[in-house]
Amino acid sequence: MIQIEAEALQQLLLLRRQLAAPCAGLRLWLEGDACQGWRVSLEWSAAQREEEYRVEYQGLVLLAAVTHWPYLQGATLAAGARDGEPGLWIDLQASACQCDHQTCAS
């Protein structure tokens, strides 16, 4: 399960309440791989997609593709500044990767 720090959770719940349009949840997108690095994007979604799994976390609904959930397990979502940039940050757990052999396991 994803761990969401209290400040990040409060910010996301506040943003959710401010949305004018109906919202099914916060979608998490993963791009990249364990060898090259992951990039996680967040977006509010009006509808859940067929290939997505839904998780509720203290009033916040998270949506992600079924295939992405194994990589999101153990991730931490935090709010604050990093390298001078304020925002929300997702730290993924390191995976077992042998990039020289191009084999990675979550």
N, CA, C and O of each residue as an XYZ file, in Angstrom:
424
protein
N       0.830     -1.179      0.000
C       0.000      0.000      0.000
C       0.876      1.244      0.000
O       1.973      1.235      0.557
N       0.412      2.272     -0.599
C       1.094      3.555     -0.607
C       0.904      4.230      0.746
O      -0.196      4.234      1.299
N       1.970      4.794      1.267
C       1.890      5.581      2.492
C       1.796      7.047      2.090
O       2.618      7.539      1.316
N       0.792      7.743      2.618
C       0.627      9.157      2.312
C       0.822      9.935      3.603
O       0.082      9.752      4.569
N       1.824     10.805      3.610
C       2.081     11.606      4.791
C       0.915     12.561      5.027
O       0.236     12.969      4.085
N       0.689     12.914      6.292
C      -0.489     13.690      6.696
C      -0.631     14.996      5.925
O      -1.731     15.327      5.482
N       0.450     15.743      5.753
C       0.366     17.024      5.051
C      -0.041     16.830      3.592
O      -0.862     17.586      3.072
N       0.522     15.833      2.937
C       0.176     15.552      1.540
C      -1.288     15.125      1.437
O      -1.997     15.555      0.527
N      -1.741     14.281      2.365
C      -3.129     13.837      2.351
C      -4.072     15.020      2.503
O      -5.059     15.122      1.775
N      -3.782     15.908      3.433
C      -4.642     17.080      3.645
C      -4.676     17.974      2.415
O      -5.736     18.484      2.052
N      -3.530     18.170      1.766
C      -3.489     18.983      0.552
C      -4.313     18.356     -0.569
O      -5.056     19.048     -1.265
N      -4.177     17.052     -0.736
C      -4.923     16.365     -1.797
C      -6.420     16.373     -1.528
O      -7.209     16.571     -2.452
N      -6.827     16.162     -0.280
C      -8.254     16.200      0.048
C      -8.828     17.601     -0.167
O      -9.963     17.740     -0.624
N      -8.054     18.636      0.158
C      -8.494     20.012     -0.074
C      -8.640     20.275     -1.569
O      -9.638     20.850     -2.004
N      -7.654     19.859     -2.353
C      -7.745     20.020     -3.807
C      -8.950     19.280     -4.369
O      -9.639     19.794     -5.250
N      -9.207     18.085     -3.868
C     -10.347     17.286     -4.334
C     -11.657     18.010     -4.076
O     -12.537     18.032     -4.936
N     -11.790     18.603     -2.894
C     -13.024     19.330     -2.552
C     -13.210     20.570     -3.419
O     -14.342     21.015     -3.611
N     -12.142     21.129     -3.939
C     -12.218     22.342     -4.751
C     -12.547     22.064     -6.212
O     -12.831     22.997     -6.963
N     -12.514     20.810     -6.629
C     -12.824     20.480     -8.024
C     -14.299     20.731     -8.303
O     -15.163     20.362     -7.507
N     -14.578     21.357     -9.432
C     -15.962     21.636     -9.808
C     -16.614     20.417    -10.479
O     -17.810     20.178    -10.310
N     -15.838     19.666    -11.223
C     -16.374     18.515    -11.959
C     -16.357     17.264    -11.077
O     -15.572     17.180    -10.133
N     -17.223     16.295    -11.385
C     -17.193     15.019    -10.656
C     -15.816     14.362    -10.790
O     -15.137     14.513    -11.805
N     -15.429     13.644     -9.762
C     -14.096     13.048     -9.748
C     -14.170     11.631     -9.206
O     -14.697     11.394     -8.119
N     -13.628     10.679     -9.988
C     -13.586      9.283     -9.546
C     -12.398      9.032     -8.634
O     -12.435      8.131     -7.796
N     -11.332      9.832     -8.793
C     -10.162      9.646     -7.950
C      -8.921     10.265     -8.545
O      -8.959     10.901     -9.598
N      -7.818     10.065     -7.847
C      -6.526     10.567     -8.271
C      -5.775      9.442     -8.981
O      -5.456      8.415     -8.382
N      -5.500      9.653    -10.263
C      -4.825      8.630    -11.074
C      -3.318      8.786    -10.938
O      -2.786      9.894    -11.002
N      -2.641      7.659    -10.749
C      -1.185      7.612    -10.700
C      -0.704      6.902    -11.955
O      -1.109      5.772    -12.230
N       0.156      7.561    -12.712
C       0.730      7.015    -13.936
C       2.205      6.747    -13.717
O       2.911      7.588    -13.160
N       2.671      5.610    -14.138
C       4.099      5.282    -14.087
C       4.642      5.228    -15.503
O       4.043      4.629    -16.395
N       5.788      5.866    -15.691
C       6.485      5.788    -16.968
C       7.944      5.472    -16.687
O       8.497      5.920    -15.682
N       8.563      4.714    -17.556
C       9.963      4.357    -17.400
C      10.116      2.919    -16.965
O       9.242      2.086    -17.207
N      11.252      2.628    -16.309
C      11.497      1.294    -15.780
C      12.498      1.381    -14.651
O      13.047      2.450    -14.384
N      12.738      0.268    -13.987
C      13.626      0.261    -12.823
C      15.063      0.584    -13.189
O      15.797      1.132    -12.366
N      15.479      0.258    -14.401
C      16.862      0.513    -14.800
C      17.092      1.984    -15.171
O      18.107      2.568    -14.790
N      16.176      2.565    -15.894
C      16.321      3.949    -16.344
C      15.729      4.950    -15.351
O      16.032      6.142    -15.404
N      14.891      4.460    -14.458
C      14.224      5.332    -13.493
C      12.754      5.478    -13.827
O      12.346      5.373    -14.984
N      11.969      5.720    -12.797
C      10.525      5.878    -12.943
C      10.142      7.340    -12.858
O      10.805      8.131    -12.187
N       9.086      7.686    -13.531
C       8.461      8.997    -13.395
C       7.001      8.723    -13.060
O       6.321      7.977    -13.764
N       6.525      9.335    -11.978
C       5.142      9.152    -11.554
C       4.405     10.463    -11.787
O       4.862     11.521    -11.353
N       3.277     10.398    -12.464
C       2.434     11.564    -12.694
C       1.116     11.363    -11.959
O       0.641     10.239    -11.794
N       0.540     12.469    -11.524
C      -0.755     12.442    -10.839
C      -1.734     13.301    -11.615
O      -1.370     14.360    -12.126
N      -2.994     12.841    -11.703
C      -4.040     13.654    -12.324
C      -5.384     13.237    -11.767
O      -5.616     12.060    -11.490
N      -6.262     14.202    -11.606
C      -7.624     13.891    -11.177
C      -8.357     13.306    -12.363
O      -8.189     13.768    -13.492
N      -9.172     12.293    -12.116
C      -9.884     11.608    -13.192
C     -11.383     11.615    -12.928
O     -11.832     11.358    -11.811
N     -12.144     11.909    -13.964
C     -13.598     11.918    -13.852
C     -14.173     10.507    -13.823
O     -15.272     10.295    -13.309
N     -13.441      9.544    -14.368
C     -13.953      8.175    -14.433
C     -12.823      7.173    -14.251
O     -11.679      7.413    -14.639
N     -13.174      6.058    -13.656
C     -12.222      4.967    -13.516
C     -12.201      4.170    -14.811
O     -13.252      3.893    -15.390
N     -11.017      3.804    -15.263
C     -10.877      3.016    -16.484
C     -10.980      1.529    -16.167
O     -10.738      1.101    -15.039
N     -11.338      0.767    -17.165
C     -11.533     -0.677    -16.992
C     -10.264     -1.377    -16.510
O     -10.346     -2.326    -15.730
N      -9.096     -0.924    -16.961
C      -7.835     -1.589    -16.611
C      -7.249     -1.089    -15.289
O      -6.127     -1.449    -14.934
N      -7.995     -0.270    -14.567
C      -7.484      0.301    -13.321
C      -8.058     -0.390    -12.089
O      -9.167     -0.925    -12.096
N      -7.261     -0.351    -11.046
C      -7.662     -0.844     -9.729
C      -7.804      0.374     -8.826
O      -7.018      1.317     -8.917
N      -8.781      0.352     -7.981
C      -9.125      1.487     -7.118
C      -8.807      1.135     -5.671
O      -9.147      0.054     -5.190
N      -8.143      2.074     -4.979
C      -7.825      1.912     -3.565
C      -8.265      3.180     -2.847
O      -7.975      4.285     -3.305
N      -8.962      3.030     -1.728
C      -9.331      4.198     -0.932
C      -8.390      4.298      0.250
O      -8.146      3.320      0.957
N      -7.865      5.496      0.452
C      -6.911      5.751      1.534
C      -7.393      6.963      2.319
O      -7.203      8.099      1.886
N      -8.009      6.731      3.457
C      -8.472      7.783      4.356
C      -9.272      8.862      3.635
O      -9.051     10.053      3.856
N     -10.188      8.455      2.786
C     -11.053      9.385      2.079
C     -10.552      9.796      0.706
O     -11.281     10.441     -0.047
N      -9.326      9.435      0.369
C      -8.768      9.746     -0.941
C      -8.783      8.482     -1.795
O      -8.280      7.440     -1.376
N      -9.357      8.574     -2.987
C      -9.402      7.430     -3.900
C      -8.226      7.515     -4.855
O      -8.033      8.520     -5.539
N      -7.440      6.444     -4.894
C      -6.297      6.344     -5.794
C      -6.624      5.350     -6.900
O      -7.160      4.273     -6.640
N      -6.299      5.718     -8.130
C      -6.510      4.862     -9.295
C      -5.172      4.623     -9.981
O      -4.378      5.549    -10.145
N      -4.929      3.394    -10.376
C      -3.719      3.075    -11.153
C      -3.985      1.803    -11.942
O      -4.799      0.967    -11.551
N      -3.287      1.678    -13.051
C      -3.397      0.459    -13.850
C      -3.013     -0.733    -12.984
O      -2.099     -0.643    -12.164
N      -3.702     -1.830    -13.165
C      -3.427     -3.042    -12.396
C      -1.946     -3.406    -12.490
O      -1.352     -3.850    -11.507
N      -1.357     -3.223    -13.650
C       0.053     -3.572    -13.847
C       1.008     -2.630    -13.110
O       2.166     -2.988    -12.898
N       0.555     -1.435    -12.715
C       1.414     -0.480    -12.015
C       1.414     -0.669    -10.504
O       2.365     -0.259     -9.839
N       0.365     -1.283     -9.944
C       0.269     -1.400     -8.487
C       1.456     -2.115     -7.844
O       1.878     -1.694     -6.767
N       2.018     -3.168     -8.435
C       3.175     -3.790     -7.782
C       4.352     -2.821     -7.589
O       5.086     -2.937     -6.608
N       4.539     -1.875     -8.506
C       5.621     -0.907     -8.399
C       5.303      0.199     -7.403
O       6.209      0.856     -6.890
N       4.017      0.407     -7.128
C       3.595      1.447     -6.193
C       3.553      0.959     -4.746
O       3.479      1.766     -3.820
N       3.599     -0.356     -4.550
C       3.574     -0.902     -3.193
C       4.768     -0.389     -2.402
O       5.906     -0.458     -2.865
N       4.506      0.120     -1.220
C       5.571      0.616     -0.364
C       6.031      2.023     -0.696
O       6.944      2.538     -0.050
N       5.414      2.663     -1.699
C       5.775      4.034     -2.059
C       5.296      4.998     -0.972
O       4.367      4.697     -0.222
N       5.941      6.148     -0.901
C       5.556      7.196      0.032
C       5.260      8.464     -0.744
O       6.056      8.889     -1.581
N       4.099      9.075     -0.461
C       3.711     10.334     -1.068
C       3.850     11.409      0.003
O       3.241     11.314      1.069
N       4.649     12.428     -0.283
C       4.917     13.479      0.696
C       4.758     14.847      0.041
O       4.861     14.977     -1.179
N       4.507     15.857      0.858
C       4.429     17.242      0.402
C       5.626     17.986      0.958
O       6.117     17.681      2.045
N       6.086     18.962      0.202
C       7.195     19.773      0.680
C       8.094     20.183     -0.464
O       7.762     19.995     -1.635
N       9.231     20.744     -0.114
C      10.183     21.205     -1.121
C      11.303     20.185     -1.283
O      11.773     19.586     -0.315
N      11.707     20.010     -2.510
C      12.840     19.141     -2.829
C      13.659     19.863     -3.893
O      13.131     20.261     -4.932
N      14.923     20.024     -3.630
C      15.803     20.774     -4.542
C      15.236     22.163     -4.834
O      15.344     22.667     -5.952
N      14.630     22.774     -3.809
C      14.083     24.122     -3.945
C      12.737     24.204     -4.641
O      12.209     25.300     -4.827
N      12.166     23.065     -5.031
C      10.887     23.045     -5.739
C       9.786     22.512     -4.823
O       9.865     21.370     -4.369
N       8.754     23.324     -4.542
C       7.653     22.820     -3.714
C       6.759     21.898     -4.540
O       6.653     22.046     -5.757
N       6.128     20.960     -3.875
C       5.209     20.085     -4.586
C       4.906     18.819     -3.811
O       5.201     18.704     -2.622
N       4.315     17.880     -4.511
C       4.048     16.543     -3.980
C       5.095     15.611     -4.576
O       5.411     15.686     -5.763
N       5.623     14.738     -3.739
C       6.693     13.853     -4.171
C       6.331     12.411     -3.863
O       5.811     12.109     -2.788
N       6.604     11.530     -4.800
C       6.384     10.105     -4.593
C       7.733      9.404     -4.652
O       8.433      9.456     -5.663
N       8.082      8.753     -3.563
C       9.300      7.956     -3.518
C       8.908      6.496     -3.639
O       8.163      5.968     -2.813
N       9.416      5.849     -4.677
C       9.154      4.432     -4.881
C      10.233      3.621     -4.185
O      11.370      4.070     -4.043
N       9.864      2.418     -3.750
C      10.857      1.519     -3.169
C      11.749      1.017     -4.288
O      11.298      0.804     -5.414
N      13.001      0.833     -3.969
C      13.936      0.299     -4.964
C      13.534     -1.125     -5.327
O      13.052     -1.881     -4.484
N      13.735     -1.472     -6.566
C      13.437     -2.829     -6.996
C      14.734     -3.580     -7.244
O      15.794     -2.977     -7.408
N      14.637     -4.884     -7.269
C      15.810     -5.716     -7.569
C      16.024     -5.670     -9.076
O      15.228     -6.201     -9.850
N      17.089     -5.039     -9.467
C      17.310     -4.855    -10.899
C      18.756     -5.177    -11.249
O      19.690     -4.708    -10.598
N      18.918     -5.971    -12.269
C      20.234     -6.258    -12.834
C      20.240     -5.641    -14.226
O      20.010     -6.320    -15.227
N      20.506     -4.346    -14.268
C      20.368     -3.618    -15.526
C      21.348     -4.095    -16.594
O      21.073     -3.992    -17.789
N      22.497     -4.618    -16.154
C      23.461     -5.143    -17.131
C      22.859     -6.300    -17.920
O      23.191     -6.512    -19.087
N      21.968     -7.047    -17.265
C      21.324     -8.192    -17.909
C      19.907     -7.864    -18.366
O      19.196     -8.734    -18.870
N      19.500     -6.624    -18.193
C      18.175     -6.142    -18.555
C      17.056     -6.982    -17.947
O      16.061     -7.285    -18.604
N      17.236     -7.350    -16.690
C      16.182     -8.059    -15.976
C      15.886     -7.303    -14.688
O      16.786     -6.982    -13.913
N      14.625     -7.032    -14.483
C      14.207     -6.299    -13.294
C      13.013     -7.014    -12.663
O      12.171     -7.583    -13.357
N      12.962     -6.972    -11.356
C      11.815     -7.527    -10.638
C      11.378     -6.513     -9.611
O      12.209     -5.835     -9.008
N      10.091     -6.404     -9.409
C       9.609     -5.438     -8.428
C       9.893     -5.954     -7.029
O       9.566     -5.289     -6.047
